[in-house]
Amino acid sequence: MTTLLHIDTSARPLNQSDHQSISRTLAQRFLSLWQNTLPETHIIYRDLATSPVDLINQAWIEAAFTKEEKRTPTQMSILSASNELIDEVMQADIILLSTPMYNYGMPAVLKAWFDQVIRVNKTFSFDLNRGDFPLQASLSGKTLILITSSGEYGFELGGLREKMDHLHPHIHTLSHYLGVETMHTIRAEYQEFNDERHQASLKKANTEVITLVAQLVDITQATFA
């Protein structure tokens, strides 16, 4: 059975006519289409906007870098939320991540999640014998569907604002330590302009959702046949 980890991050809700989250809406569209075909999929859901994770601090860092057998009960408690989040990632075959672009980067709640999940001796190992690249991901084989929304446009490779994009490249880099080997990105842009370009972008994103669901369902059915 396939396990899908669905993460929403937008501060905007899903069902609000005036200020409805575009990234959440597209992710929900993906999930609905997926479940229509593969209803037996195990879904794990995280809403980081309504239930944000804690920021890491000095006590967290000390606990994370203490060998497991030497951790105090307090340190084990400090890492309990991180362990739960990491376990969800480990279970997942597919990660469906929806996020808006805030100030050209990821929402703070998403960065906090990555900081809790990307952890030494859990999702990556560290060995100086590897030379200039001592970090090595511990997980593998996962697929990431990244759905993003932005007020402006042209953040793609070669686009008008490519150098201003600190969202997609950041997530692409971090996804390696989630065990992601295949990544698909769907973008909705021009939101602040609210013109025909925005409507065209929404239509394109919805079409891409439909196409991607069909493609991944075929792969999943073949894998688990």
Residue frames relative to the residue before (quaternion, step in Angstrom):
aa qw qx qy qz dx dy dz
M 1.0000 0.0000 0.0000 0.0000 0.00 0.00 0.00
T 0.4269 -0.7057 0.5127 0.2383 3.55 -0.98 0.90
T 0.1740 -0.7519 0.6261 0.1112 3.55 -1.14 0.75
L 0.1027 -0.7939 0.5992 0.0108 3.55 -0.84 1.07
L 0.1903 -0.7635 0.6110 0.0871 3.55 -0.81 1.07
H 0.1089 -0.8048 0.5834 0.0038 3.56 -0.56 1.25
I 0.0165 -0.8049 0.5916 -0.0439 3.56 -0.68 1.14
D 0.0987 -0.7650 0.6352 0.0383 3.57 -0.89 1.04
T 0.1379 -0.8313 0.5367 0.0431 3.58 -1.01 0.76
S 0.5209 0.6763 -0.4120 0.3186 3.60 1.18 -0.40
A 0.4731 -0.6579 0.5115 0.2859 3.56 -1.08 0.78
R 0.6313 0.5184 -0.3323 0.4714 3.57 1.22 -0.40
P 0.4767 -0.6871 0.4670 0.2872 3.61 -1.02 0.75
L 0.6183 -0.5579 0.4153 0.3661 3.53 -1.35 0.12
N 0.8136 0.2328 -0.0905 0.5250 3.57 0.81 -1.00
Q 0.4461 0.6229 -0.5237 0.3724 3.54 0.16 1.35
S 0.4495 -0.7611 0.3942 0.2516 3.53 -0.36 1.28
D 0.7399 0.4379 -0.2514 0.4444 3.61 0.83 -0.90
H 0.8225 0.1318 -0.0262 0.5526 3.58 0.94 -0.85
Q 0.1704 0.8154 -0.5323 0.1507 3.56 0.87 0.91
S 0.4951 -0.6699 0.4743 0.2849 3.53 -0.99 0.89
I 0.3767 -0.7312 0.5273 0.2131 3.56 -0.78 1.04
S 0.6627 0.5074 -0.3206 0.4479 3.58 0.89 -0.86
R 0.6436 0.5033 -0.3243 0.4767 3.61 0.99 -0.79
T 0.6492 0.5373 -0.3188 0.4338 3.59 0.93 -0.90
L 0.6769 0.4819 -0.2915 0.4739 3.57 0.92 -0.88
A 0.6447 0.5117 -0.3242 0.4663 3.58 1.01 -0.77
Q 0.6507 0.5066 -0.3178 0.4678 3.57 1.01 -0.79
R 0.6019 0.5462 -0.3440 0.4702 3.56 1.12 -0.68
F 0.6353 0.5220 -0.3158 0.4734 3.56 0.97 -0.90
L 0.6966 0.4920 -0.2797 0.4410 3.56 0.79 -1.04
S 0.6459 0.5251 -0.3223 0.4509 3.59 0.97 -0.82
L 0.6622 0.4920 -0.3010 0.4784 3.57 0.94 -0.88
W 0.6353 0.5372 -0.3218 0.4520 3.55 1.01 -0.83
Q 0.7132 0.4629 -0.2597 0.4579 3.56 0.81 -1.01
N 0.5680 0.5831 -0.3863 0.4336 3.59 1.16 -0.46
T 0.7385 0.3922 -0.2099 0.5067 3.55 1.09 -0.74
L 0.7951 0.1523 -0.0551 0.5844 3.57 1.00 -0.85
P 0.0555 -0.8604 0.5064 0.0170 3.60 0.54 1.16
E 0.6295 0.5569 -0.3383 0.4232 3.58 1.18 -0.41
T 0.4157 0.7203 -0.4616 0.3088 3.60 1.28 -0.06
H 0.3616 -0.7080 0.5653 0.2201 3.55 -0.99 0.89
I 0.1463 -0.8102 0.5663 0.0378 3.57 -0.62 1.17
I 0.0887 -0.7406 0.6643 0.0484 3.55 -0.99 0.95
Y 0.0968 -0.8350 0.5414 0.0168 3.59 -0.70 1.03
R 0.0281 -0.7680 0.6398 -0.0086 3.53 -1.09 0.90
D 0.0954 -0.7523 0.6500 0.0492 3.55 -0.89 1.01
L 0.2143 -0.8322 0.5018 0.0987 3.56 -0.11 1.29
A 0.5948 0.5635 -0.3721 0.4361 3.58 1.20 -0.30
T 0.7469 0.3717 -0.2086 0.5104 3.58 0.91 -0.89
S 0.7778 0.1625 -0.1027 0.5984 3.59 1.19 -0.49
P 0.0448 -0.8458 0.5315 0.0117 3.60 0.46 1.18
V 0.4243 -0.6750 0.5376 0.2744 3.54 -1.18 0.58
D 0.6123 -0.5735 0.4004 0.3686 3.55 -1.24 0.46
L 0.4834 -0.6058 0.5396 0.3287 3.53 -1.25 0.49
I 0.4742 -0.6457 0.5020 0.3258 3.57 -1.08 0.62
N 0.0882 -0.7822 0.6157 0.0369 3.56 -1.21 0.59
Q 0.7676 -0.3669 0.2408 0.4672 3.57 -1.28 -0.07
A 0.6473 0.5192 -0.3238 0.4545 3.59 0.96 -0.83
W 0.6334 0.5240 -0.3265 0.4665 3.59 1.06 -0.78
I 0.6602 0.5115 -0.3093 0.4549 3.58 0.90 -0.93
E 0.6487 0.5127 -0.3193 0.4630 3.58 0.94 -0.87
A 0.6588 0.5060 -0.3075 0.4640 3.58 0.96 -0.85
A 0.6674 0.5195 -0.3034 0.4389 3.58 0.90 -0.92
F 0.7457 0.3968 -0.2145 0.4904 3.57 1.02 -0.78
T 0.5381 0.5678 -0.4218 0.4584 3.58 1.28 0.21
K 0.5194 -0.6365 0.4570 0.3409 3.59 -0.89 0.88
E 0.6248 -0.6110 0.3415 0.3460 3.53 -0.94 0.99
E 0.6992 0.4843 -0.2802 0.4450 3.57 0.90 -0.90
K 0.7078 0.4422 -0.2587 0.4864 3.59 1.25 -0.32
R 0.4661 0.6932 -0.4458 0.3218 3.60 1.25 0.02
T 0.4351 -0.6701 0.5390 0.2666 3.51 -1.12 0.74
P 0.6637 -0.4785 0.3707 0.4395 3.61 -1.21 0.25
T 0.6267 0.5343 -0.3381 0.4555 3.59 1.03 -0.71
Q 0.6685 0.4929 -0.3009 0.4687 3.57 0.95 -0.86
M 0.6337 0.5199 -0.3346 0.4650 3.58 1.00 -0.72
S 0.6362 0.5165 -0.3196 0.4757 3.57 1.07 -0.73
I 0.6258 0.5533 -0.3305 0.4394 3.57 1.00 -0.84
L 0.7487 0.4051 -0.2038 0.4835 3.57 1.02 -0.86
S 0.4229 0.7433 -0.4513 0.2549 3.60 1.23 -0.10
A 0.6604 0.4911 -0.3149 0.4728 3.60 0.94 -0.82
S 0.6256 0.5301 -0.3263 0.4703 3.58 1.01 -0.81
N 0.6433 0.5270 -0.3213 0.4530 3.59 0.94 -0.86
E 0.6515 0.5192 -0.3113 0.4572 3.57 0.99 -0.85
L 0.6644 0.5009 -0.2969 0.4686 3.58 0.94 -0.90
I 0.6535 0.5077 -0.3071 0.4699 3.57 0.98 -0.85
D 0.6253 0.5449 -0.3326 0.4488 3.57 1.01 -0.79
E 0.6305 0.5294 -0.3309 0.4612 3.59 1.03 -0.76
V 0.6518 0.4993 -0.3102 0.4793 3.57 0.99 -0.83
M 0.6456 0.5299 -0.3220 0.4458 3.58 0.94 -0.85
Q 0.6635 0.5131 -0.3062 0.4503 3.58 1.00 -0.78
A 0.6609 0.5851 -0.2998 0.3619 3.55 1.05 -0.85
D 0.2860 -0.6995 0.6292 0.1818 3.51 -1.17 0.79
I 0.7764 0.1524 -0.0433 0.6100 3.53 1.14 -0.84
I 0.1418 -0.7601 0.6285 0.0851 3.56 -1.04 0.83
L 0.1235 -0.7713 0.6233 0.0356 3.55 -0.74 1.14
L 0.0078 0.8278 -0.5551 0.0808 3.56 -0.31 1.31
S 0.0546 -0.7887 0.6120 0.0191 3.57 -0.71 1.08
T 0.1274 0.8031 -0.5703 0.1170 3.55 -0.88 0.93
P 0.3647 -0.6789 0.5783 0.2676 3.57 -1.10 0.62
M 0.4399 -0.6178 0.5604 0.3329 3.54 -1.33 0.12
Y 0.0529 -0.7873 0.6144 0.0019 3.57 -0.70 1.12
N 0.8403 -0.0801 0.0215 0.5358 3.58 -0.68 1.10
Y 0.6908 -0.5263 0.2322 0.4381 3.51 1.04 1.04
G 0.7307 0.3415 -0.2404 0.5400 3.59 1.24 0.29
M 0.6980 -0.4547 0.3387 0.4374 3.56 -1.26 -0.34
P 0.5980 -0.5419 0.4384 0.3958 3.60 -1.18 0.44
A 0.6133 -0.5771 0.3944 0.3678 3.57 -1.10 0.68
V 0.6337 0.5452 -0.3426 0.4287 3.60 1.02 -0.74
L 0.6484 0.4995 -0.3223 0.4755 3.60 1.08 -0.63
K 0.6254 0.5190 -0.3367 0.4755 3.59 0.99 -0.76
A 0.6341 0.5245 -0.3316 0.4614 3.60 0.99 -0.79
W 0.6327 0.5290 -0.3263 0.4619 3.58 1.04 -0.79
F 0.6524 0.5044 -0.3156 0.4694 3.59 0.89 -0.90
D 0.6567 0.5196 -0.3189 0.4438 3.59 0.94 -0.85
Q 0.6642 0.4884 -0.3007 0.4794 3.59 1.10 -0.65
V 0.7245 0.4667 -0.2342 0.4500 3.57 1.05 -0.78
I 0.7085 0.3987 -0.2655 0.5182 3.60 0.93 -0.79
R 0.1741 0.8189 -0.4956 0.2314 3.53 0.03 1.40
V 0.5471 -0.6418 0.4375 0.3122 3.53 -0.93 0.97
N 0.8415 0.1453 -0.1710 0.4914 3.53 -1.09 0.93
K 0.6549 0.4267 -0.3295 0.5296 3.58 1.25 0.39
T 0.8184 0.0817 -0.0241 0.5683 3.58 0.57 -1.14
F 0.7792 0.0825 -0.1253 0.6086 3.58 1.28 0.02
S 0.2984 -0.7185 0.5964 0.1973 3.52 -1.29 0.46
F 0.2402 -0.7653 0.5852 0.1188 3.55 -1.23 0.51
D 0.1419 0.7858 -0.5825 0.1518 3.55 -0.68 1.13
L 0.3530 -0.7670 0.5008 0.1905 3.58 -0.49 1.21
N 0.5345 0.6163 -0.4100 0.4079 3.59 1.22 -0.23
R 0.5943 0.5616 -0.3637 0.4461 3.59 1.27 -0.19
G 0.5410 -0.6478 0.3940 0.3639 3.58 1.23 0.08
D 0.8435 -0.1874 0.1387 0.4838 3.55 -1.00 -0.85
F 0.7302 0.3249 -0.2211 0.5589 3.61 1.25 -0.11
P 0.0130 -0.8716 0.4899 -0.0100 3.59 0.51 1.19
L 0.6330 0.5295 -0.3401 0.4509 3.61 1.20 -0.35
Q 0.0071 0.7863 -0.6173 0.0245 3.57 -1.02 0.85
A 0.4610 -0.6908 0.4858 0.2726 3.56 -0.80 1.04
S 0.3476 -0.7533 0.5288 0.1792 3.55 -1.06 0.83
L 0.7120 0.4081 -0.2366 0.5201 3.58 1.24 -0.46
S 0.0261 -0.8003 0.5990 0.0032 3.58 -1.22 0.39
G 0.7579 0.4756 -0.2722 0.3540 3.51 -1.41 -0.01
K 0.5721 0.6231 -0.3756 0.3786 3.60 1.20 0.11
T 0.2975 -0.7252 0.5952 0.1769 3.54 -1.31 0.50
L 0.1572 -0.7853 0.5947 0.0702 3.57 -0.93 0.93
I 0.1158 -0.7384 0.6601 0.0743 3.54 -0.98 0.95
L 0.0935 -0.8075 0.5824 0.0041 3.55 -0.47 1.22
I 0.0499 -0.7927 0.6073 -0.0156 3.57 -0.64 1.17
T 0.0035 0.8323 -0.5512 0.0578 3.57 -0.55 1.15
S 0.1405 -0.7557 0.6308 0.1064 3.52 -1.30 0.44
S 0.0157 -0.8057 0.5918 -0.0192 3.55 -1.08 0.73
G 0.5331 -0.6430 0.4537 0.3107 3.54 -1.15 0.64
E 0.7347 0.3330 -0.1978 0.5570 3.56 1.11 -0.71
Y 0.3588 -0.7284 0.5461 0.2060 3.58 -1.24 -0.31
G 0.7090 0.4916 -0.3249 0.3875 3.54 -1.33 0.05
F 0.4056 0.7264 -0.4671 0.2996 3.59 1.10 0.63
E 0.4993 0.6669 -0.4254 0.3535 3.59 1.26 -0.13
L 0.7007 -0.4442 0.3426 0.4408 3.55 -1.34 0.26
G 0.8151 0.1757 -0.1671 0.5261 3.56 -0.70 1.11
G 0.5105 0.6724 -0.4028 0.3537 3.57 1.29 -0.01
L 0.7352 -0.4478 0.3082 0.4049 3.50 -1.37 0.28
R 0.7952 0.2372 -0.0999 0.5490 3.57 1.04 -0.82
E 0.1686 0.8295 -0.5193 0.1175 3.59 1.12 0.54
K 0.7150 0.4644 -0.2632 0.4515 3.60 0.85 -0.97
M 0.6421 0.5169 -0.3246 0.4639 3.59 1.25 -0.21
D 0.5622 0.6206 -0.3727 0.3998 3.56 1.28 -0.17
H 0.0444 0.7936 -0.6029 0.0682 3.56 -0.47 1.25
L 0.5121 0.6274 -0.4167 0.4130 3.54 1.26 0.48
H 0.7648 0.3992 -0.2218 0.4545 3.56 0.44 -1.22
P 0.6767 0.4713 -0.3296 0.4597 3.68 0.80 -0.80
H 0.6239 0.5462 -0.3380 0.4451 3.59 1.04 -0.76
I 0.6822 0.4731 -0.2828 0.4804 3.57 0.86 -0.97
H 0.6171 0.5475 -0.3433 0.4491 3.58 1.01 -0.79
T 0.6632 0.4989 -0.3012 0.4696 3.59 0.95 -0.87
L 0.7121 0.4652 -0.2632 0.4551 3.58 0.83 -1.00
S 0.5881 0.6152 -0.3710 0.3715 3.59 1.07 -0.68
H 0.5317 0.6313 -0.4001 0.3983 3.58 1.18 -0.52
Y 0.7252 0.4323 -0.2332 0.4825 3.57 1.03 -0.83
L 0.5716 0.5150 -0.3969 0.5006 3.55 1.32 0.27
G 0.5420 -0.6178 0.3940 0.4116 3.56 1.29 -0.17
V 0.3965 0.7349 -0.4661 0.2924 3.57 1.25 0.33
E 0.1065 -0.7937 0.5980 0.0317 3.52 -0.88 1.04
T 0.7612 0.1956 -0.1250 0.6055 3.58 1.24 -0.46
M 0.0306 -0.8152 0.5773 -0.0349 3.57 -0.77 1.05
H 0.0845 -0.7732 0.6281 0.0225 3.55 -0.96 0.97
T 0.1264 -0.8039 0.5798 0.0413 3.57 -0.91 0.93
I 0.0575 -0.7631 0.6436 0.0070 3.53 -1.00 0.96
R 0.1057 -0.8255 0.5544 0.0061 3.58 -0.69 1.12
A 0.1036 -0.7238 0.6753 0.0971 3.52 -1.22 0.70
E 0.0599 -0.8369 0.5432 -0.0309 3.56 -0.62 1.15
Y 0.7428 0.4548 -0.3083 0.3826 3.56 -1.44 -0.18
Q 0.2827 0.8115 -0.4899 0.1466 3.62 1.18 0.25
E 0.6835 0.4955 -0.2984 0.4453 3.59 0.92 -0.86
F 0.6351 0.5268 -0.3343 0.4554 3.59 1.16 -0.49
N 0.1064 -0.8517 0.5053 0.0888 3.55 1.20 -0.66
D 0.4742 0.6559 -0.4451 0.3832 3.56 0.92 0.94
E 0.7733 -0.3386 0.2343 0.4822 3.56 -1.24 -0.29
R 0.5882 0.5636 -0.3738 0.4435 3.59 1.16 -0.50
H 0.6320 0.5209 -0.3244 0.4733 3.57 1.05 -0.74
Q 0.6588 0.5019 -0.3086 0.4679 3.57 0.92 -0.87
A 0.6446 0.5120 -0.3167 0.4711 3.58 1.03 -0.78
S 0.6418 0.5239 -0.3154 0.4628 3.56 1.06 -0.79
L 0.6382 0.5183 -0.3148 0.4742 3.59 1.04 -0.79
K 0.6497 0.5143 -0.3116 0.4651 3.56 0.96 -0.88
K 0.6483 0.5160 -0.3058 0.4690 3.57 0.98 -0.88
A 0.6610 0.5095 -0.3091 0.4560 3.59 0.93 -0.91
N 0.6561 0.5064 -0.3134 0.4636 3.59 0.96 -0.83
T 0.6328 0.5169 -0.3241 0.4768 3.57 1.05 -0.76
E 0.6520 0.5136 -0.3085 0.4647 3.57 0.99 -0.84
V 0.5990 0.5505 -0.3532 0.4620 3.59 1.08 -0.68
I 0.6711 0.5034 -0.2958 0.4568 3.58 0.84 -0.99
T 0.6745 0.5025 -0.2864 0.4588 3.56 0.92 -0.97
L 0.6855 0.4937 -0.2879 0.4511 3.56 0.91 -0.94
V 0.6118 0.5384 -0.3539 0.4589 3.59 0.99 -0.75
A 0.6629 0.5070 -0.3070 0.4575 3.59 0.86 -0.94
Q 0.6606 0.5179 -0.2996 0.4535 3.56 0.96 -0.89
L 0.7240 0.4417 -0.2512 0.4665 3.58 0.83 -0.98
V 0.5884 0.5566 -0.3661 0.4582 3.57 1.12 -0.59
D 0.6378 0.5241 -0.3220 0.4635 3.59 0.97 -0.88
I 0.6668 0.4967 -0.3016 0.4666 3.58 0.94 -0.91
T 0.6658 0.5117 -0.3007 0.4522 3.56 0.95 -0.91
Q 0.6658 0.5008 -0.3081 0.4592 3.57 0.91 -0.86
A 0.6475 0.5061 -0.3139 0.4755 3.56 1.06 -0.72
T 0.6557 0.5268 -0.3041 0.4472 3.58 1.05 -0.82
F 0.7913 0.3186 -0.1517 0.4993 3.55 0.90 -0.96
A 0.3751 0.7426 -0.4792 0.2795 3.58 1.25 0.24
